[in-house]
Amino acid sequence: MHAAVFRALGKPLEIAEVPDPKPGPSDLVLRVKACGICGSDLHAASLPPGLPAGSVMGHEFAGEVVELGRDAAVQFRVGERVCALPFFGCGRCRACLAGDGIHCPQIVTTGLGASPGAYAEFVRVGAGETLRLPESVSFREGALVEPLSVGLHAVHEARLEPGANVLVIGAGPIGLAVALWARFFGARTVMVSEKAPGRRALAERFGASHVIDGSREHVASAFATAAGTSPEVIFECVGVPGMLQQCILLAPSRGRIIGVGVCMQPDTILPLFAVVKEITLRFVVGYRKQDFQLTLDMLAAERIAGAAMITDAVDLAKLPAAFEALKQPTTQCKVMLEPG
């Protein structure tokens, strides 16, 4: 099959012929119908330590079942439309049994250097991590279930209360997902701070009650003017050095900061301000299987809408150029690979 292959840090992805995936007893092979480009992929391809040469990235995907392992054939059939959590768990530990396979001690990730991902024509997934797409959910929406579930998990772990005042830093796909779910679960104010004009416009469609230009406006003052108070919860959805310290300075006494953005470089904070304010700082990663299922159910019921974050779609041949362009984003948000 053809796939976009990582060769070295700073080099464009290369379209190459790689072996077709083969299912193990509990695995499925999917024909990839849609796969989103994630900021984590951009970081992994640009910052040390990078990925092993020859890696195939892509962990936000949906597709059609084309091959089944012996045990997987009990649950699924060829031709079904599915999406999957991008990892293989052992299926036996406490984490896996609770739907929290991302914390399985034996986890094998998909698209991050361990198992080949979905920047390809086909991808192997585990039956235990696979969910059927409802009839009304498209493949593109199925590929958005992963980033939408990241936002859902972050809002859940923030213990967000109805009527809360929320600040979201960054309106990339994850920031948009956080804004969407914060409003869904009853936040009174959802202010999104974003530098890119195109993404600010999208934030208004994803639940933001107020949007500001974080590069020009004073965030704390803007929030106080809009909400009449300070944000009880701040979601940091950028993941670059310095952002956590900015959030600490913005937070009120006993405020909560949720670190959602994945910073892959060393960072520094001055704990004094956090100590004096008695701030709670919590980091979150990924999602549970239950988050994927709820996201699918809400998409099917048209209670949430994610497709608006898709700003471009490319085929496999055009993926390397689109991937490089996203390293310096302008109006783009979620670029979707459609290999066929």
N, C-alpha and C positions, 0 to 999 in steps of 0.2 A: 504494500500500500504506500501511498504518498503521505508525508508528514512534514511539518515545519520543525526543524531540528536545531537545538542550541549547540553552538560549537565552542564559543569562548566569550568572556566578558567583553562587552562593548562592540561585539560583532553582530551583524544582522542575522536573523534566523535564516536557515537554508532549507529549501524544499528538496527533500531527498526520498529515495526509496528505502523503506525500512520493513522488517518482517511483520507480517500480519499477526495480530494478537490471537492467542489460542486460549480457550476457556479451561480453567480447572474444573473439578467436579461441582463446585458451588458458585461458578462464575457465569457471566453472560458476556457476549461480545455485541456491541452496539455499532450500527452505522451512524456516525455522527451527523446530526442534522443541524445543530446549532451549538456554538461554543463561544462564550464571551471572553474578551481579553481583560484580565484582571490587573490591578495595580501591583499586586504581589508578584505577578509574572514579570512586569516591567522592572521592579526592584531586583528580582533574582537574576535577570539578564544583564543588569547594569552595575550592581554593587558586589563587592567581595562578601562571601567566598564564591558566589555564583552557584552554578549547578554542574554536575558531571557532564563532560563533553558527550554529545549524542543524546542528551535528554530531550524528551518531547513534553512540552508544557500543555496547559489547558485543563482547568478543573471546574469550569462552570458550563455544564453541557446537558444536552438532551439528545435522544436518538431513538432508533428503531432496533429492536432485538433481531439479530441475524443468526446467532449461534448460541447454543446452551450447553452447559456442563450437565452431567448426569443428574446430580441432585437439584440443580437449578430448574431442570425441566418439570419438576413437581410444582413449582410456583409460577413459572412464566412460560410463554410460548413465543415462537418466532412471529415477528410482525407487530408485537405490542410496542406502544409508544411509552417511553419511560425517561426518567432522569435518575441520577444517583448521587449519593454523597461521595465525594472524591477521595475515598480511602478504603482499605480493606481492614476490617477488624477481625479478631479471633472468633467472635460470635459466642464466646463462652464466659468471658470475664464479667464482673459486676457492671463495668462501664457499658459494654456491648449490650448486655441484657436490659439495661436501663435506657437504651437508645442514645447513649453518650459515647459512641464508639471512637470519637476523636481523642478520647483519653484512654483508649485501649493500650496496654503496655506493649502489645505486639503490632501496633498500627503500621500499615504500609500505605503511604500517601500516593495519590494519583496526580501526575502532572507536575511534581516538584522534585523530580530526580530519582524517585524510587521505582514507581510503576509508570509506564508511558501514559501521557494524558491525551486530550481530545483535540489538539491542534493537528488533526489527522483524519483520515477517512473512517477509521474504526478505533474503538477503545474497549478495553476489558474492564468490567466492573464486577463487584460482588453482589450476589443475589440478596444478601441480607441488608445491603445498603441501597437497594434499588426500589423506586416507587413508580407506579403507573401514572401517566398523565391523564387527568380527566378529559373527557371528550372535547370540552370547550377550550382547553388550554393548548396553545400552539407550541411548536418546538422552540420558537424564540422565547416565549414565556417560560417554558420548561428550563431553558438555560439560565434564566434570571432567578430561578428558585434559590440557587446557591447564594448570590449576593443579597437577595431579599431576606434569606434566613439568617445571614450574618447580622443584619439590622434588627431582626426580630429577637435574636438571642441577646444582643446588646441591651435592648430596651427591657427585656425580661429580667436580665441580671442587674439592671439598674434599680429594680423594685419601684418602677415608676408608679406614682399614685395619680388617680384622676384629679385634674385641676392643677397639675404640676406645671411649673414654668421651666422650659427646656431651652438650652442653647446648643446648637450643633455647629461645630467648626469643620467646614469642608463640605462641599456639595458634589463630590464624586459619587459614584454608584452606592458606596456604603453610607455616606452621609445622607443621600436621598432616601435610602432604605430606612435609616434610623428616623428621619423626619416623618416618613410615611407611618411607621409603626407607633411613634410617639403620639401622633395625632389620633391614630386608630384606637389607642388605649386611653384616650381622654385627656391628653395634655392641654392645658389652657392656652399657653403660649409656646410656639415652636419657632424660635428665631434661628435662621441659618446664616452663617457668615462665610462668604465665598468671594474670591478675587475674580474669577472668570465670569464675564457677563452671561454667556450662554448657560452656564451651570446655575447661576442665580435665577435665571428665568425658569429653568427646570424645577428648582426648589419650590417655587410657588405652585407647581402642579403636583408636588409630592408631599403636601401637608404643611408646608411652612406658612405660618401666619404673618411672619415678617422676614424680609431678606435684606441683608446689608452687604456692602462692599468692605470686606475686612481689611483691604489694603489702604482704604481712604477714611473710613469712619471709625470712631472710637466705639469699640464693641460694647463696653460696659455702659456707656452713656446711652447708646442707641437702645440697648435692652431695657434700661430703666425708663426711658421715654415711652417705649412701646408697651411694656408690661406693668410699669409702676412699681417694680421690685427687681430683685436680682434673680438670676437663674438658680433654682435648687439643684439642677442636674446639668452638667456640661458633658457632651459627648465629643471627644477628640477623634476626628475621623480623617486626619491628614497623614499622620505617621512620619513627620520629619523632626529633626532635632530642634529643640526650643519650644515646641508646641505645648508640652506638658507644663513647662514653667509659665507660659502665657495663661494657660487654664487655671493654674494655681493663683495667679494674680487676679484673674477675673472672678474667681469663685467667692461667694460670701462665706461668712462663718458657718461651719458645719455643712458646707456644700459638698456635693458628690461629683467626682470626675470619673468618667468611664473612658478608659483608653481602648479605642477600637482600631484606630489606624496602626498599621504594622511598621514601626520604625526599625530599620535594619542597620542603623549606625549608632555609635555611642551617643548618649545624651546626658545632660546635666540638669539637675534641679537644685534650688536652694530650699531645703526642707523647712527653714525657719518660718516662712510665710504659711506653709501648710500646717505646721505645728500650732502656730498662734491661732489660726482659723479652725483648727480641729477638722481638717478636710479629710474626707474618705476618698482614696484613690484606688480604683479597681480596674484591672485589665481583663479583657474577655477575648476568647478565641472561638471562631467557628460557630457551631450550632449543634443541636441534637436532631435525631431523626424526626422527633415530634415537631420540630420547627419546620422541617421540609414539608411534612404532611399538612400542617396548619396553613403554610403559605400556599400550597397547592389548592387546598379547600377554599381559601379566600379568593384566589385567582378565579377558580371555577365559579364561585358565587358572585363574581364581579364586585366584591367588597373592597378589593384593592386593585390597582392597575400599575403594572410595572413597565409596560412596553414603551412608554414615552421616554425612558432613559436611553433607549437604543437610538443613537444618532447616525450610525453607519453600519453597513453589512458588506463583507468582502468574501471572495472565494479563497481557496488555499493559495493560489498563485500570488494573490495580492496581499496576503497576510503579512509577510515580512516588512513590506513598506508601511502598512497600516500600523504595525507594532512599533516601528521606529518613530513614526509620527506622533504616537501617543506619549512618547517620552517627553514631549514638549506640548502638552494639550492646549488647545485653544477653545473652540466651540464644542469639541467632541466630549462625549460622556462614555457611553458603553458602545464599543465596536464589537459587532457580532460576526464570527466566522461561520459561514455556511459552506462546507467543503464541496457539496454537490452543485 
